Amino acid sequence: MNAHDTRNNPEPLVDADLAADHGLSPDEYQKVLDLIGRTPSFTELGIFSAMWNEHCSYKSSKKWLKTLPTTGKRVVLGPGENAGVVDIDDGQVVVFKMESHNHPSFIEPYQGAATGIGGILRDVFTMGARPIAAMNALRFGAVDHPKTRHLVAGVVAGIGGYGNSFGVPNVGGEVNFHKRYNGNILVNAFAAGLADADKIFLSKPTGVGLPVVYLGAKTGRDGIHGATMASAEFDDSIEEKRPTVQVGDPFTEKCLLEACMELMASGAVIAIQDMGAAGLTCSAVEMGAKGNLGIRLDLDNVPCREDAMTAYEMMLSESQERMLMVLDPTLENQARAIFEKWDLDFAIVGETTDDLRFRVFRDGVEVADLPIKDLGDEAPEYDRPWTMPVPRPALEHNDFADTDIAASLLTLIGSPDLASRRWVWEQYDHLIQGNTIVRPGSDAAIVRIAGHEKKALAFSSDVTPRYCDADPFEGGKQAVAECWRNLTASGATPLAITDNLNFGNPEKPEIMGTFVRAIQGIGEACKILDFPVVSGNVSLYNETNNEAILPTPTIAGVGLISDLRKIVPSGFTNISDIVLLVGAPDTWGTHLGQSLYLREIHSREDGPPPPVDLEQEKQAGDLVRSLIADGLVNAVHDCSDGGLGVTLAEMAIQSGIGAAITPPQTLSPVAAFFGEDQGRYVMTARLEDRAELWDRCEKAGVAIEEIGSTIAGELKLGNADAIFVKELQERHEAWFPQFMNM
Amino acid sequence: MKARVLITLKTGVLDPQGKAVQKALGTLGFDGVDNVRQGKVIEIDLTETDETAAYAKVSNMCDKLLANTVIENYQIELLPDGT
C-alpha cells in the first residue's frame, strides 16, 4: 500500500457542526467563510481551529495583556517572542518564561508535566539561551480528594523525570492544595537560560525563497488537538480526550539543545521557532506572520514515525522535541551535518514566499491556502464583557475565638500549604550544573553565573490564590509584590517577571472580571516596583462541571545579585542577635482576613485579603536590599503566608536556632503573630548595629521595631509556651511524606 | 489460575526505549530492523478458578494499576494451572 494513500480514509465534510467540534464558534466559522470566500478544507479547518483557539490566539486576554508594563531599562525583549530577554550586565542576558501545562497534566500527570518542562525548556533554548534553572508552581485539589495523591505523585515524578534527564536544576516553585483545583490542577513550568546579548535568536525571518527546515524528532499522531483541548472546559466525557496526550523524550531534547546551540554558533539560523502547541501549524504561521512573509510547506518531506499520516494530522500533531527554522541556504550542508551528528532529523520542508499566504501541499495536492496574517498576528480579538468582582465584607471583630499561639503555630507549620516541600524537591535534581547556591525551601533560589566569581541570579515564583479569589486586584498586586519581596530578601535586585495567568471560563462575565482586575493589579504593582512583564502565558477555561479554579496569576521573577558574598540566609544565624520587624506601617500584624490561621484553625475563608501599599513596599524593599549589601543584617526572611509567627518558625526551622519574641501587652496575640499584613521583613542583626539600623530606617522612612532576640533551641512567642525548634522541624517535615505514604 | 498480562504502548505513542533498542540493534550489525516497540509482561497467580471472574478481576487490575490506559493497551491471557 502506498504510505500516503488516503483514499480509503476520506476527509469529513466541513460544515458549521464540524467547526463547532473544532472549538470554533458559529461567528468564528462565519469569519473563516468570509475571509477565504469558500468552505475550508478539512486541513484548513484544523489550522484555523489551532490558530484561533484561546491558547494560541490569546483572543480573550490580548486586550488586557497589552495594558501591562513591558519595558524597562534592562528589558532587551518583552513579550511576543518565545521568551523574554533581560540584561544582566557584562554583555549577558537572562532569557525566561513560565508556561502552563494544566490540562495534559490532569489527564496523564507524568507525561503531561514532563512535556510541560520540555516545552518551556525549548522556549528558552530556541532563543539561543542555555537553560540554567527551572521552577514549577503546582496547585492540586483538596488533600482528601481521591485523585490528589495520584496527581501529586505523577506530576512530581514527571517533572523530575524530564528535568533531571535533560540536566537542568529545578531550584524552586510552589505547591498548594485547595478543593477548587479538584477538577483542574495547575502545572506552571518556568525556565531561565543564559545567553550573550548579541547572540539572541528570534522567530521573525527576513528574506524570500529561503528554506524552511524541520529539526528534531519525528512526527507522530500524538497530541493532535492538544491546544484545542487546553481551551475547552472539562466535563464527564474527559475519558474520550485521553489519546491527545503526548509522550516526551528528555534525552532527545538534550540532543536538540546541543544541536541547536551548535547550529546557532554556525551562523546558519535566520529565524527559529519551537514546535509547541499546535506544532507545525503554529510555528510556521507565527514565523511567516511575524516576518510579513508567506510560508509554503511540502508535507511529503516531513519526517514521520507513523505510516499514512494525513496532512491534517501532520499539521496538528504535537509530537515533542521539534523545531522549525529558516536557514541560510549557503550553510545547508554544515547545518545538516550538525543534526546528523546528534542523530536528529533535518529536513527542508518548505520555503518563505512573498505572497503572505500559508500554503500546504501533500502528495502534490494543495491542502491549504490561507491568509497568514489573519491566522497569526491578526487573529480574532475579543473584548469580553466583565463584571466588577464584589468585595468581601471585612471580618467582624471578635467573631472567632482566640486560640493558643503555640498550639496554633504547630498546627499551621504542619498544615498542607505550609509544611516542608522537601518530599517534592528532593525528587528534583536541584544541584546539577553545579551552580546552585541557595536550594529550594528559602525565599528565592540562587544560581551562580558560571564563569563569574560573584554574579548570580535569584528566582522566585509566587501567588496567593485565596487572596485573588477574595479580591483579584489586591491579589494581583500581592503576587507581584511577594515575588519582588522574596527576591529582595535574598539580596537580589528584582529585574523582571513572567506571568502565568490561570483562570476559569472567560465567557462568564464574573470570571472575566477576576481576570481583568487581577491584570490591573499586576500592572499597577509592576509599574510602581519597576518590575516589568517580559513574557507570559494565559490558561483559561480551567473549569470542571461549571466550577472554576481559584484565580491564579502565577508570577515568576528574576533578580540579579552582583556580589554573592554579601547575601544572607533566610534562617537565623547567631544566638543573641536582635530580631527586627521591618517595613509595615503597623509593625505587628493586624489583618486576619483570608489568613491561613483563619482557614486552618477556624476552617473559614472569609474577609478581604491584606491590602498592599506599593509605595511603602518599594521603600521597605529598597532599604532591606541596601542593609544586606552593607552587611548590617545576619538573616532576612519576608513575612507572608501564616504571618509573623510562621515567618519566625521558618527562620528557626532553617537554622536550628530559636528566638524569644515579646509583643506589647496591648496587642491581640493572634493578630500580632498570624495576621498576614504585607510589606514586612523579619531580620536579625548584631546588637551593636542597632543605632545605625534605626538611623537608616528613619532616613528611609521605613518602620523598624525590635521584637526580641535569638536564643538557643526554642521559639517563645509572647506569653505562649516555648516550642522546641526540634519539634517545629519535625512537624514541618512530617506532613508531606505522611500524606504521600497514606 | 495464572493470568498473563501483555501491556503495550498504544499505536502512535512515542516509545523512546523501543527507539534506543532499535538503534542498538543497528549498532550491533543487525540490519533490516525497521521499527522496535517494547512493552511488558506481568504474570499473576490467582486463587480464582472461574475464568470469567478471573478475567474481570485482572481487567480491573489493569485499569487501576497495571496499565496506564491513557497511553497503553493491555491484553489478558488466562492459563490453566500447571502451565
Interface residues (C-beta under 8 A of the other chain):
Chain A: I107 E108 Y110 Q111 A217 G220 R221 D222 R242 P243 V245 Q246 V247 G248 D249 F251 T252 R305 E306 S319 Q320 D343
Chain B: K10 T11 G12 V13 L14 D15 P16 K19 K23 N68 T69 V70 I71
